[in-house]
Amino acid sequence: DNDYVSVSFEEERYTLPESNSDGTDGNVSVCLKLYGKTQRPVTVYVSTAGTAIVDADYYAISNMSILLAPDASPWQEVNEDTQCFDVFARNDDSVENNETFYVRIVGYDDCVDVCSAESAIIIHEDSDAVNISFVDEKVFVNESSTCVDLCVEVFGVVERDVEVIVRSASGSFEAEEGKDFKLTEEVLTFQPGVSSVLCVQQVIVNDVLVEEDVERFQATLTSNDSAVNVTEDKMCISILDDDEVVLCIEEEDLNLEVEEGGFVSVCVSVIHGSCERDVVVTLETEAGTATEDIDFCLQQNNLTFTMDNAAMSQCRRFQTKSDTALEDTEKFYVRLLSSDSSVVIKNAKASIEIIDTNNGVLAYFTEDKLVVYENETAATVCVNVSANSPLERNITLSVQKNCKYDINFLSYDTVIEDLVFSELGTKCAGFEISDNDFVNEKTFFTLSLSTCDSFVTVKNTMSKVHVVVKDDEVAVIGLSVASSNIIEDDEMGNGAVIVACVNLTDGKLNRTIAVTAYTENGTAREQIDYYSDLKFENEKAKFLFSPPGDPYRGKRDLPAVSGDHCFSIHIMADDIKEETETFTVRLYTSEKHGVILYPAIVEIAIIDNDDVSAAFNQTKVSIMEGMNFTFCINYYGMFETSATVNVMSEDGSATGAQDYDDVNQQIILAEGAGPFNQLMGGVVCVALSAHDDDIVEGTHNFSIHLNSSDSCVKINNSVLSICILDDDYALEIYFINDTPMVEGRTITLSLEFSHTV
């Protein structure tokens, strides 16, 4: 049959929604139409292809068979037929453009004439959207940084270009466009597969004006793309003003002079920068050798610099006070201060000298403190007088040694010495120092200067001398023990006891001295190897050394005098073999003067006398020639340290090296034992060999001896006797001759020995 039917797609183009209203994958029915008469079914094959991505954008069809006129037969002719099938899109959350693919007829029966071989399927993008926002809601930037990044981030999948617009403006904030920042309007395009964060560079205008600490403006984010949701559409940018204005006290005002009762001006000016806001600084007085409210008036003045007056200097007047006393030139200061972080201060302090205008005499000690030692017995103090003109008459000044008590209640008599001056200058007065052989603390007293002459002024700050008398005597307090090496326990097993004493070995006391005694662990441990009568931790034992019949004890807060300056240290006995262990006894005092602790440290050694024992596990043994043999040593007791024994062989009828292996070695018992790894006994074995030979020599013997140089190791079964049993035998030689012998015939025999006999 050479008749044909025609087949074509019913539509040239179909629209496929990405998703249905219920959110499922979108679908569309694509129909094939048959034209012509047929008495049998007709099959065509369809597949999909195109720019849309298979499995990402739609579900693929590959060689799917479509049966047209399925009911046709010789008895039922079909004139035309339509068959449809579904094509499905894949729903996703990506923002995409409309995409296209095709359904094509890729195969058919030989009776088919294809009129339209493909139909376009357009995937219609649904309402997928992405969220876009500023990365930061607020940003802070220093004005001197000149720029700041305004960053935008996209949340979601972008499969096509998405555009947003970033704009900056003053809005309702105080920063001004053009003056504080440059206006910005920029389009950012997010592209598939590119960064999810894009930034716009916002320019900040840098100037040298001191402005408000923070000025703000805002950036906005918009988009004309229906697939974009702007979730954070505003960003606040705060400009931190880091400009500085430099102020200083003017150079000519840094060192000024003024007479008593006069006025002086100090001026401040701006040497760098300018102000857009008020800048406040303070000028305030500060005492030097001049005294506030006595020599000058205490003042604190604020100066305000604004945009209008920043170029001008500002000055403040400071007043000095007058009196009738003759004084040296005195000094006070005017300081320039500011709490404003935008203000830098230079030349911050002006020095002002007050010139005394009085006529009279000024008297004063040449020093305000004098340190002497008790053994010097005498010392001097000097007085100076000065005036604006020479003396016209004598003046008298009194030096008085005030009656004071030192802390040990030793008094000094009041001494008054008159110094007569006929001219300006310096004179000195002498005074005695009491010396004794007692250990005292420092002694303090005061010398004062006075006069009844109204023409003479005693300088207030130098009218007294503080005298310190240092003691040169020393008391020696030491620690003593009966023995620094002590055996751990006696024959009855009782722990040893050490008596330690704290004694005054040299010097005389005139005050009570407290000395603390305490123990300190070494290899010996407190409460395990020893304990003492001393208190532990922070309450260590104190021993008080006081002068006999201390008359001042009731006047001072001192603890009671200890009647016993000795204490006991108890050694804790045990049955453990240990190394010699040590600890120390120490002395301490808080006294800083007049006391030497010697000896202050004594080391105590605890010598262990606990016994352990060692013995051969047998006393006699027999072995064959050529036999390997092991002998063992048993040891008993508690070991906290290892011990050693010696084994040595001794010849008998057997000879070392010829008949057996010589033995001469040191053996360690309880190897690895320590304070934290105590071992209780054990066994150690040593191997030796009896040498084999072919000599008939009979039973022969030797012995092995056990001893120790360690006095704490007792030896039992110290000799092991060893017999070597001979396994050699003598040759028996006899002749066998089966040949009849002829009388008188001589036969020669050769005999060869194969063993030594």
C-alpha positions in Angstrom: 0.0 0.0 0.0 1.5 3.3 -1.0 -1.2 5.6 0.5 -0.2 8.2 3.1 -1.7 10.0 6.0 -0.5 13.4 7.3 0.5 14.0 11.0 1.2 17.4 12.6 1.2 19.2 15.9 -2.1 20.8 16.6 -0.4 24.0 17.8 2.8 25.6 16.7 3.5 27.0 20.3 2.3 26.0 23.8 2.7 28.0 27.0 3.9 25.9 29.9 3.5 27.4 33.4 6.4 26.8 35.8 4.0 25.7 38.5 0.3 25.1 39.0 -1.8 27.0 41.5 -1.3 24.4 44.1 2.5 24.7 43.9 3.1 21.5 42.0 5.1 21.2 38.8 3.3 23.0 35.9 2.1 20.9 32.9 0.5 21.5 29.4 -1.2 19.0 27.0 0.5 18.8 23.6 -1.6 17.2 20.8 -0.8 15.4 17.5 -3.4 15.3 14.8 -3.8 12.8 12.0 -5.3 13.7 8.7 -6.4 11.1 6.1 -8.1 7.7 6.0 -6.5 4.7 7.6 -7.6 1.2 8.3 -4.8 0.5 10.8 -3.2 2.4 13.7 -0.3 4.8 13.0 2.7 5.3 15.4 4.9 8.4 15.7 7.8 9.1 18.2 8.4 12.3 20.0 11.4 13.8 22.0 12.2 17.1 23.6 15.2 19.5 23.1 16.0 23.2 23.3 17.8 25.9 25.3 15.9 25.2 28.6 17.9 22.9 30.8 16.6 19.3 31.1 15.8 18.3 34.7 16.4 21.8 35.9 13.7 23.5 33.9 11.6 20.7 32.5 11.2 16.9 32.5 12.7 15.4 29.3 10.8 13.2 26.8 12.9 10.7 24.8 11.4 8.7 21.9 8.0 8.5 23.4 5.6 6.6 21.1 2.2 8.1 20.3 -0.4 5.8 18.8 -2.8 7.6 16.4 -6.2 6.0 15.2 -5.9 3.2 17.7 -9.3 1.9 16.8 -8.7 1.7 13.0 -9.2 -1.7 11.3 -10.3 -3.2 8.0 -13.8 -3.1 9.3 -13.5 0.4 10.8 -12.0 3.1 8.7 -10.8 6.3 10.6 -10.8 9.5 8.7 -8.8 11.7 11.3 -7.7 11.4 14.9 -6.1 13.6 17.7 -3.9 12.2 20.5 -2.5 14.3 23.4 0.2 13.9 26.0 1.5 16.0 28.9 4.7 17.9 29.1 5.9 19.0 32.7 8.0 21.9 33.9 10.2 21.7 37.0 9.1 24.2 39.7 12.0 26.0 41.6 12.6 29.2 43.6 15.0 30.7 41.1 14.4 34.0 39.4 14.7 33.3 35.7 13.6 34.6 32.3 11.0 32.7 30.1 12.7 29.8 28.6 12.0 27.7 25.5 12.3 24.1 24.4 10.7 22.0 21.6 8.8 18.8 21.2 9.8 17.1 18.0 8.6 14.2 15.9 11.7 12.0 15.6 10.2 8.9 14.1 7.1 7.5 12.4 5.5 4.8 10.2 6.4 4.6 6.6 2.9 5.6 5.6 3.1 9.0 7.5 3.7 12.3 5.8 4.8 14.8 8.6 3.5 18.2 8.0 4.7 20.0 11.2 7.6 18.2 12.9 8.0 20.4 16.0 6.1 22.6 18.4 7.7 25.2 20.7 7.1 25.0 24.5 7.6 28.2 26.3 8.1 27.9 30.1 6.4 30.9 31.6 8.3 32.2 34.6 6.1 32.3 37.7 6.3 34.7 40.7 9.7 33.5 42.1 11.5 36.3 43.9 14.7 37.0 45.8 15.2 39.1 48.9 17.8 41.9 48.7 18.9 44.1 51.6 21.8 46.2 52.9 24.4 44.1 54.6 24.5 46.6 57.6 21.8 48.7 59.0 24.3 51.1 60.4 27.9 51.9 59.5 30.5 54.2 61.2 33.3 55.8 59.3 36.1 58.3 60.2 36.0 61.5 58.2 39.6 61.0 57.2 38.9 57.6 55.6 37.4 59.5 52.6 35.1 56.6 51.6 33.0 53.8 52.9 31.5 50.7 51.2 27.7 50.4 51.1 27.2 46.7 50.5 24.0 44.9 49.3 23.4 41.2 49.6 20.9 38.9 47.7 19.2 36.0 49.3 18.0 33.3 46.9 19.0 31.9 43.5 19.5 34.2 40.6 19.4 32.7 37.1 19.1 36.0 35.3 20.4 39.5 35.8 18.7 41.4 38.7 19.2 45.1 39.2 18.9 47.3 42.3 19.6 51.0 42.8 21.6 52.5 45.7 21.1 56.2 46.5 22.5 58.4 49.2 20.9 61.5 50.6 20.8 63.7 53.7 17.2 62.8 54.4 16.3 64.0 57.9 19.8 63.8 59.2 22.4 66.5 59.8 25.2 65.7 57.3 25.0 67.9 54.2 25.2 66.7 50.6 28.4 68.0 48.9 29.8 69.4 52.2 30.1 66.2 54.2 29.5 63.5 51.5 29.1 63.2 47.8 25.7 62.3 46.4 25.7 58.7 45.1 23.3 56.9 42.8 24.5 53.6 41.3 22.9 50.5 39.8 24.1 47.2 41.0 23.5 44.1 38.8 23.5 40.6 40.4 24.4 38.0 37.8 24.0 34.2 37.9 27.0 32.5 39.4 28.6 35.7 40.6 29.0 37.0 44.2 25.9 37.4 46.3 27.3 40.6 47.8 28.0 43.8 45.8 29.2 47.2 47.1 29.0 50.8 46.1 31.8 53.2 47.2 30.4 56.2 49.0 32.8 59.2 49.0 33.2 61.1 52.4 34.4 64.7 52.2 37.4 65.2 54.4 38.1 68.7 55.8 40.0 70.2 58.7 36.9 71.6 60.5 36.2 70.5 64.0 32.5 69.6 63.7 29.9 67.7 65.7 31.3 64.4 66.8 28.9 62.5 64.7 27.1 63.6 61.5 24.7 61.2 59.7 23.1 60.6 56.4 21.3 57.7 54.8 21.4 55.4 51.8 18.3 53.8 50.2 17.8 50.6 48.2 15.2 50.2 45.5 14.5 47.9 42.5 12.1 48.1 39.5 12.3 44.3 39.1 9.1 42.6 40.1 11.2 39.5 41.2 13.0 41.5 43.9 11.8 42.0 47.4 13.8 44.7 49.2 13.7 43.7 52.9 16.1 46.3 54.4 15.8 49.4 52.2 17.7 52.0 54.4 21.2 52.3 55.8 22.4 55.0 58.3 26.0 56.2 57.7 27.6 58.0 60.7 30.6 60.2 59.9 32.9 60.4 62.9 34.7 63.7 63.0 38.4 63.0 63.6 39.7 66.5 62.8 41.7 68.2 65.5 42.2 71.8 66.5 45.6 72.6 68.1 45.7 75.2 70.8 48.6 76.4 72.9 49.7 79.0 75.4 51.5 81.7 73.4 55.3 81.4 73.4 55.9 84.8 75.1 53.6 83.8 78.0 55.4 80.5 79.0 57.7 82.2 81.4 56.4 85.3 83.2 57.3 87.4 86.2 55.0 89.4 88.5 55.4 91.3 91.7 53.5 90.5 94.8 49.9 91.9 94.6 50.1 92.2 90.8 48.3 90.8 87.8 49.6 88.7 84.9 47.9 87.7 81.7 48.2 84.3 79.9 47.0 84.1 76.3 45.8 81.0 74.3 45.6 80.8 70.5 44.7 78.3 67.8 47.8 77.3 65.7 46.1 74.6 63.5 42.6 73.7 62.4 39.3 75.6 62.6 36.0 75.1 64.4 32.5 74.6 63.1 31.3 74.0 66.7 32.3 75.5 70.1 35.6 74.2 71.4 36.1 74.8 75.2 39.5 74.8 77.0 40.4 75.7 80.5 43.2 77.7 82.1 43.7 76.8 85.8 46.3 77.6 88.4 48.6 75.0 90.0 50.8 75.5 93.0 54.5 75.3 92.8 56.8 76.8 95.5 54.0 79.4 95.8 51.0 78.4 97.9 47.4 78.7 96.7 45.3 81.4 98.4 48.4 82.6 100.3 50.7 83.7 97.4 48.2 83.7 94.5 44.5 83.5 93.8 43.2 80.0 92.8 41.5 80.4 89.4 39.8 78.3 86.8 38.8 80.0 83.6 37.0 78.6 80.5 37.8 79.8 77.0 35.4 79.1 74.1 36.7 79.1 70.5 34.0 79.3 67.8 34.0 79.6 64.0 33.8 83.4 64.4 36.7 83.9 66.9 39.0 80.9 66.2 41.6 83.1 64.6 41.9 85.4 67.6 43.9 84.9 70.8 42.0 84.8 74.2 43.6 85.9 77.4 42.9 85.6 81.1 44.3 87.6 84.1 45.7 85.9 87.2 46.3 87.8 90.5 49.1 87.4 93.1 48.7 88.3 96.8 50.9 90.6 98.8 52.2 90.2 102.4 54.9 91.7 104.7 57.1 88.6 104.9 60.5 88.5 103.3 60.4 85.5 100.9 62.4 83.9 98.2 61.1 84.3 94.6 58.3 81.8 94.5 56.6 80.1 91.5 53.2 78.9 90.4 51.8 77.6 87.1 48.9 78.1 84.8 47.9 74.9 82.9 45.9 74.6 79.7 43.4 71.7 79.7 40.6 70.3 77.6 38.3 67.3 77.9 37.4 67.6 74.2 38.8 64.7 72.2 39.2 67.0 69.2 41.5 69.3 71.0 45.3 68.9 71.0 47.2 70.9 73.6 50.7 72.2 73.1 52.7 74.5 75.4 50.3 73.3 78.1 52.0 75.0 81.1 53.0 78.6 81.8 55.5 79.3 84.7 54.9 82.5 86.7 57.5 83.7 89.2 56.3 86.0 92.1 59.0 88.6 93.0 59.0 89.5 96.7 59.0 93.3 97.2 59.4 93.4 101.0 62.5 94.6 102.9 63.5 92.3 105.7 65.4 89.2 106.6 64.5 85.7 105.6 65.8 82.8 107.8 65.5 79.0 107.1 67.2 75.7 107.7 69.4 74.6 104.8 67.9 71.1 104.8 64.6 69.6 106.0 65.8 66.1 106.8 68.9 64.8 108.5 70.0 61.1 108.9 72.6 60.3 111.4 73.9 57.1 113.0 73.9 56.4 116.7 77.7 55.8 116.9 78.4 59.3 115.4 77.6 60.8 118.9 77.2 64.3 117.4 75.7 66.1 114.4 75.2 69.6 113.1 72.3 71.5 111.5 72.8 74.8 109.5 70.7 78.0 109.3 70.9 80.5 106.5 69.7 84.2 106.5 69.2 86.3 103.4 67.9 89.8 102.6 67.7 92.3 99.9 70.3 94.5 101.6 73.1 94.0 104.2 72.3 93.6 107.9 72.6 96.9 109.9 72.3 95.1 113.3 72.6 91.7 114.9 69.7 89.2 114.7 69.2 86.1 116.9 67.7 82.8 115.9 66.9 79.9 118.2 67.4 76.3 117.3 65.3 74.1 119.5 65.6 70.3 119.9 62.0 69.2 120.6 61.4 66.8 123.4 60.0 63.7 121.6 59.7 59.9 122.3 60.9 57.4 119.8 58.8 54.2 119.3 60.9 52.5 122.1 59.9 55.4 124.5 63.5 56.8 124.8 63.3 60.5 125.4 65.8 63.3 124.5 66.2 66.5 126.6 65.2 69.8 125.0 68.2 71.8 124.0 68.0 75.4 122.8 71.0 77.1 121.1 71.0 80.7 120.0 72.7 81.6 116.7 73.7 85.3 116.4 74.1 86.7 112.9 76.0 90.0 112.3 76.0 89.5 108.5 74.1 87.5 105.9 75.1 83.9 105.5 75.1 80.5 107.1 75.8 79.3 110.7 75.5 75.8 112.2 74.4 74.4 115.5 75.7 71.1 117.0 73.7 68.5 119.1 74.6 65.2 120.7 73.5 61.7 119.9 73.1 59.2 122.7 74.9 55.9 121.9 74.2 52.5 123.6 74.7 48.8 122.9 71.0 47.9 122.7 69.2 47.0 119.5 66.7 49.8 118.9 64.6 50.7 116.0 65.1 54.1 114.3 64.7 57.2 116.5 62.9 60.3 115.3 62.9 63.9 116.6 62.5 67.4 115.2 64.6 70.6 115.3 62.7 73.8 114.9 63.8 77.4 114.1 62.2 80.4 115.8 62.9 84.1 116.5 61.3 86.9 118.5 62.7 89.5 116.1 59.8 91.1 114.1 62.3 92.1 111.3 63.1 88.4 110.7 60.7 86.0 108.8 61.3 82.3 109.3 60.5 80.5 106.0 57.5 78.3 106.7 58.5 75.4 104.5 62.0 75.2 105.9 61.4 76.0 109.6 61.9 72.4 110.8 64.4 69.6 110.3 63.3 66.0 110.7 66.2 64.0 112.3 66.4 60.2 111.9 68.9 58.4 114.2 69.7 55.0 112.9 70.8 52.3 115.3 74.1 50.5 114.5 73.6 47.5 116.9 72.7 44.1 115.6 71.0 41.1 117.4 71.8 37.6 116.1 69.1 35.0 116.4 69.9 31.5 115.2 68.4 28.0 114.9 70.1 25.0 116.5 69.3 21.3 116.5 70.9 18.5 118.4 71.8 16.6 115.2 71.0 17.2 111.5 71.3 13.5 110.7 68.8 11.4 112.5 68.1 7.6 112.4 64.5 6.9 111.6 63.6 4.7 114.6 65.2 3.0 117.6 65.5 -0.8 118.3 62.0 -0.8 119.7 60.6 0.7 116.4 59.8 4.1 118.0 60.3 7.1 115.7 63.1 9.5 116.6 62.6 13.0 118.1 64.6 16.0 117.3 64.7 19.1 119.5 65.2 22.4 117.7 65.8 25.7 119.5 65.7 29.4 118.5 68.3 31.4 120.5 69.5 34.9 120.8 73.3 34.3 120.2 74.6 37.9 120.2 73.4 41.4 121.0 71.2 43.1 123.6 67.5 43.9 123.0 65.7 47.0 124.0 62.5 46.0 122.2 60.6 42.8 121.6 61.4 40.9 118.3 59.2 38.2 116.9 60.8 35.3 115.0 58.7 32.7 113.1 59.9 29.1 112.8 58.5 26.6 110.3 59.3 23.5 108.4 59.6 23.0 104.6 59.3 19.7 102.7 62.2 18.3 100.8 62.2 14.7 99.8 60.7 14.0 103.2 57.0 14.9 103.5 55.2 16.5 106.4 52.6 14.2 108.1 54.0 11.2 106.1 57.7 11.2 107.2 57.7 13.7 110.0 55.6 16.2 112.0 56.4 19.0 114.4 55.0 21.0 117.3 54.9 24.0 115.1 51.6 25.2 113.7 51.0 24.8 110.0 50.1 27.0 107.0 49.5 30.6 107.9 49.6 30.2 111.6 53.3 29.4 112.0 54.9 29.4 115.4 56.2 32.7 116.6 58.9 33.1 119.3 59.2 36.4 121.0 62.5 37.8 122.3 62.1 40.7 124.8 64.4 42.6 127.0 64.2 41.6 130.7 61.4 43.4 132.5 60.3 45.3 129.4 58.8 48.5 131.1 56.9 49.4 127.9 55.2 46.1 127.2 51.8 47.3 128.5 51.9 50.3 126.2 52.2 48.3 123.0 50.0 45.7 121.3 52.4 42.8 121.4 51.6 39.1 121.9 52.6 37.3 125.1 56.3 36.3 125.5 56.9 32.6 124.8 58.5 30.9 127.8 60.0 28.1 125.6 62.1 28.8 122.5 62.4 25.1 121.6 60.2 22.8 119.8 60.2 19.1 118.9 60.2 17.4 115.5 58.9 13.8 115.4 60.1 11.3 112.8 57.4 8.9 111.8 58.7 5.3 111.9 57.8 2.7 109.3 59.0 -0.7 108.0 59.8 0.5 104.5 63.2 0.5 102.9 63.8 4.1 101.8 66.5 6.5 100.6 67.8 9.1 103.0 65.1 11.8 103.0 65.5 15.5 103.9 63.5 18.5 105.0 64.4 21.9 106.3 63.6 24.0 109.4 63.6 27.8 108.7 63.4 31.1 110.5 61.7 34.3 109.3 61.3 37.8 110.8 59.6 40.9 109.5 62.2 43.1 111.2 63.9 45.2 108.7 66.6 46.7 110.9 68.9 45.4 113.7 68.3 41.7 113.4 70.3 39.0 111.6 69.0 35.4 111.5 71.9 33.0 111.4 71.7 30.2 110.9 68.2 30.7 109.5 68.0 27.3 107.7 69.0 23.8 109.0 68.5 20.7 106.8 67.5 17.6 108.6 68.3 14.2 107.0 66.2 11.1 108.0 68.5 8.1 107.7 66.5 4.9 107.0 67.3 1.9 109.2 64.5 -0.5 108.1 65.8 -3.9 107.2 65.0 -6.1 104.2 66.4 -9.6 103.6 67.7 -11.6 100.7 68.5 -15.3 100.3 69.2 -18.1 97.8 66.0 -20.1 97.3 68.1 -23.3 97.7 71.4 -24.2 99.3 72.6 -27.1 97.1 72.0 -28.3 93.6 73.4 -30.9 91.1 73.7 -30.4 87.4 75.0 -32.4 84.5 78.0 -31.3 82.3 76.8 -29.0 79.4 73.6 -28.1 81.3 72.2 -24.5 81.6 71.1 -23.7 85.1 69.2 -20.7 86.7 69.6 -19.9 90.4 67.2 -17.4 92.1 67.4 -14.9 95.0 64.3 -14.3 97.0 64.0 -10.9 98.8 61.6 -9.8 101.5 60.3 -6.6 103.0 58.6 -3.3 101.9 60.7 -1.3 99.4 60.3 2.4 98.7 63.7 2.4 97.0 65.8 -0.3 95.4 68.6 -2.2 97.1 71.6 -4.1 95.7 73.3 -7.5 96.5 76.4 -9.1 95.0 76.8 -12.7 93.8 80.3 -14.2 93.2 81.4 -17.7 92.3 84.2 -19.6 94.1 86.1 -22.5 92.7 86.0 -25.9 94.4 87.2 -29.0 92.4 85.5 -27.3 89.4 87.4 -24.4 87.9 85.7 -21.2 86.7 85.7 -20.4 83.0 86.9 -24.1 82.3 84.1 -26.0 84.0 81.4 -23.3 84.4 80.6 -19.7 83.8 82.3 -17.3 86.2 79.8 -15.2 88.2 80.7 -11.8 89.7 77.9 -9.2 89.4 75.7 -6.8 91.3 71.9 -7.5 91.3 69.2 -4.8 91.9 66.3 -5.8 94.2 62.9 -4.1 93.8 63.9 -2.2 90.7 61.5 0.7 90.1 60.4 1.1 93.7 59.7 4.7 94.8 57.7 6.9 97.2 54.6 6.4 95.0 55.4 2.8 93.9 56.1 0.7 97.0 57.0 -2.9 96.3 56.7 -5.9 98.7 59.4 -8.5 98.0 60.1 -10.6 95.0 62.6 -12.8 93.2 65.5 -12.2 90.9 67.2 -15.1 88.9 70.6 -15.4 87.2 71.5 -18.0 84.5 74.8 -19.9 84.2 76.1 -22.9 82.3 78.3 -26.0 83.2 80.8 -26.6 80.4 80.7 -29.9 78.5 83.9 -32.0 77.7 85.0 -35.6 77.0 87.3 -35.9 79.9 86.5 -38.6 82.5 86.9 -36.5 85.7 84.2 -37.6 88.0 81.9 -35.3 90.1 83.4 -31.9 90.8 81.9 -28.8 92.5 82.0 -25.0 93.1 79.9 -22.5 95.1 78.2 -19.1 94.7 78.3 -16.5 97.5 75.6 -13.8 98.3 76.5 -10.6 100.1 75.5 -6.9 100.2 77.3 -3.6 101.0 73.9 -2.1 102.0 73.7 -2.3 105.8 69.9 -2.5 105.6 69.9 -5.7 103.6 70.2 -8.9 105.7 71.5 -12.0 104.0 70.2 -15.5 104.7 71.3 -18.7 102.9 74.4 -16.9 101.6 76.1 -19.9 100.0 74.8 -22.0 97.1 76.8 -25.3 96.5 76.7 -26.7 93.0 77.9 -30.2 91.9 78.7 -30.9 88.3 78.0 -34.6 87.4 80.5 -36.1 84.9 78.8 -37.9 81.9 82.1 -39.1 80.3 83.3 -42.8 80.4 86.6 -44.8 79.9 87.1 -46.9 76.7 87.2 -50.7 76.9 89.5 -52.1 74.2 89.4 -55.8 73.2 90.3 -57.7 70.0 88.3 -60.1 67.9 90.1 -62.3 65.3 88.2 -65.1 63.7 91.3 -66.3 61.7 92.9 -69.4 63.2 96.2 -68.5 64.7 99.4 -70.4 63.8 101.6 -71.0 66.8 104.7 -69.0 66.8 103.3 -66.5 64.2 103.5 -62.7 65.1 100.6 -60.5 64.3 101.0 -56.6 64.4 98.0 -54.6 65.6 97.6 -50.8 65.1 95.4 -49.1 67.7 94.0 -45.6 67.2 92.2 -43.8 70.0 89.3 -41.6 69.1 88.8 -40.0 72.6 91.1 -38.7 75.2 91.3 -41.0 78.2 
